[in-house]
Amino acid sequence: MKRQNCIMRILVFSIFMGYILPVFPQYTIKGLLQGTEQTALPYASVRLLRTDSTFVSGTVTDSLGCYHLNQVSSNDYLLAFSTIGYKPEVTPVTVSNADVTVPVVMLESDNVILGEIVVKGSSFIRKEDHVLVIPDKQQVKHANTGYDLLYNLMIPSIDVNKRTGEVTTFGESVSLYINGEKADYRDVQSLRPRDIINVEYYDVPTGKYSGDVAAINYVTKQYSTGGYVSLDGKQAIGYLAGDYNVGAKISHGNTSYSVWGGYNMKDVEGPHTEKYESIYFPDYEVYRNRLTGSADNRSNQQYAQFKVSNITKKHNLSAQVSLVRDDVPEESSNDQLTYSGHYSLNSNSTEQKNSESLQPSVSLFGNFKLRKNQELEFKVKGSYTQNDYLRTYVENEQSSLSDVNEDMYRVEFSGKYTVKMKHQNSLNIALMHQHNISSSSYAGDYDSWQHLWSGESLLFLTYSQKWGKHLNLVFSPGMSMLNYRVHGNDLQQYVNPRLRFNLVYQPTKKHQIRTSFSIGNSTPQRSFLNDVDQTVDFLQVQRGNPDMGTVKFYRVGIVYGGLMGKFNLQGQFKYTGYIDNVFAQYFIEGDKLISTYRFGDNVHQLTANIGLSYRVTDNLRAKLSGNYMHSIVCGATPMTYNNVGGQLDINYFWKDFSVNLYGGMQTDYLDVWALAYLKEPAVYGASVSWSHKGWYLEAGTENPFTKHARYKEHADYGIYKYNQIQTSRINQQTGYVKVAYTFDFGRKTSRDKNDVDRSINSAIMKVD
């Protein structure tokens, strides 16, 4: 209770200080836009540019042709106006310690349909706390989703996997936002690129983004009338899989209503495995060869969402409900087994797994502009998940059964307060909490009832200070409090310090050097936190660990970024130490091999990364990235390994067509959790797309000349060794076709966020 009172006092005091401290003076530019016939021009594009034509902010005129641009600092600017059927116009304007009313601007009519104004100069513009990336026409036209556009931007330190929605920077996850609101995979997947004004890349996150490793914020246009209906479908070639979605939105004034629904499915031959195992019991040894004869995987998922949002100059409010159903009716394999050593026999095994989940959820989001430079934000989300999991394993005449039913409840809350103060400094306070309750009943070989309660709270205070024109400090101390308890076991409680420190030196607008240091921790995976036994086969049992701790990590790094003509370069060197890391563990218990999880030993990693993008011509763009990692595992199982990786991406745009080529080299690496060595084959592919008005067509292929891509893995735990080679139909010669169409009605409206989180919450321990 004393700790909670202390936290509340800090929060109240900081908010009070934010109100009384002086802030930067900000002003408003407003005016009226008309045609030469003195008629209002509604919904025209208005862009505020610096005198060197770099983008500052933008808006559209209302139904009466009026426009407002808020939070503008004193300076000289250019106002750029454009709308279909009229010639563009650029008007100079000066803001000098007062609001500005611009005289009426009149556009001359033009019989030719006009496009957007092209902003001259670099599309990468370094701001005080982020990089502003302005997409050009080519990048926007040849993209269908937010991921496509982010990929086309070719930010050197950002890797985008358009197929999975994974966005990383130097191997670490990047948080994605849309107009300042946290976004999930479907949010960004459903973004219409032509609605995106610019992309903000926070490589040194401050303010509301201070809790992220790095953040991408899509800034989109806002419209007040009209609507759209969109449909898209993607079908795999070479195996049966598809993803189909439909969405609609209607806007009226400041309020919009949107609905989304979708279905995806997969029916494919499962992976084929060749696995050689050695198990060393105290008095004898067992050797086993496993060869997959046949395997099948079938799965499908359906989702639906309804959302209402209201956006004004002072707030952004939204509420949504969603429902996700996930079904895996079949995941099976039939294997041939050959035993030697203590046993000498041949046998067959059959494994059948199926699962079903239903997850309704509701969330509320609010962002409030308290004053010109003060902002308060909150988000609350609650969900319930009902999970069923069934596994049967048969070997010769012996059979094993695991039947699990789970009820999972989850509540998340986050609140952030930000104030920008007078002397080029700012303060952000962030409080986050997530709470999970899981109740599971296990039947079959091992009957058990498991009840898991877990909660984690995070508190961060982030202070940013700029000294002069070249130096910026971001200091973010914090605290993490983790509590969890498995029924029948003691309460586990951990309090860990958090810290992020960045010192940024920017000698010119095109070059930056950043040094960083951070302390953090991760929470145990929920499916590990139990005292359940699950039969893997008749020699091996998988067991949970109800007494897992937190992994602490320490990072020190230096990053360089530079713009050199048509080249954009990013390089990083970093050390990461994982203290009390989680590892896989094996030991002998009677006539069984027990696989479980432990923590306590350390991992040290040195990494070097480089990314280079090159704008060869307006139509041809390329990006090259490479990385090196040196890993050291200390403790009970000492290990050392080096791995190198690299990838090349090329985009070529021509009229309505675009061609993409990509390739990644073969990689060998050490999995520091499984303590296993993995080798993944090279991956390469190509795609061709056509975009015209509301239509978008795309066809692509991956590994077109590879018939036998093999994923290799081996490990040595002393009492247990294995060597495995795995192949899968989806990793061989494959292709896909995608068709998307959007129909606008009334005045255009921006595509809304499809905010369905389709990841299923579960704490069930499943056999891998």
Secondary structure, DSSP 8 states (H G I E B T S, - for coil): -HHHHHHHHHHHHHHHHHHHS-----EEEEEEEEETTS-B-TT-EEEEEETT--EEEEEE--TTSEEEEEEE-SEEEEEEEE-TTB--EEEEEEE-SS-EE---EEE-B-SS--------S-SEEE-SSSEEE---HHHHHT-SSHHHHHHHHT-TTEEEETTTTEEEETTEE-EEEETTEE--HHHHHT--GGGEEEEEEESS--GGGTTSSSEEEEEE---SEEEEEEEEEEEEESSEEEEEEEEEEEEETTEEEEEEEEEEEEEEE--EEEEEEEEE-SS-EEEEEEEEEEEEEEEEEEEEEEEEEEE-SSEEEEEEEEEEEEEEEEEEEEEEEEEEET--EEEEEEEEEEEEEEEEEEEEEEEEEEETTEEEEEEEEEEEEEEEEEEEEEETTEEEEEEEEEEEEEEEEEEEEEEE-SSSEEEEEEEEEEEEEEEEEEEESS-EEEEEEEEEEEEEEEEEEEETTTEEEEEEEEEEEEEEEETTS--EEEEEEEEEEEEEEEEETTEEEEEEEEEEEE---GGGSS--EEESSSSEEEE--TT---EEEEEEEEEEEEEETTEEEEEEEEEEEEEEEEEEEEEEETTEEEEEEEEEEEEEEEEEEEEEEEE-SSSEEEEEEEEEEEEEEESSS-EEEEEEEEEEEEEEEETTEEEEEEEE--EEEEETTTTEEEEE--EEEEEEEEEETTEEEEEEEESTT-S---EEEEEE-SSEEEEEEEE-GGGSSEEEEEEEEEEEESS---------------------
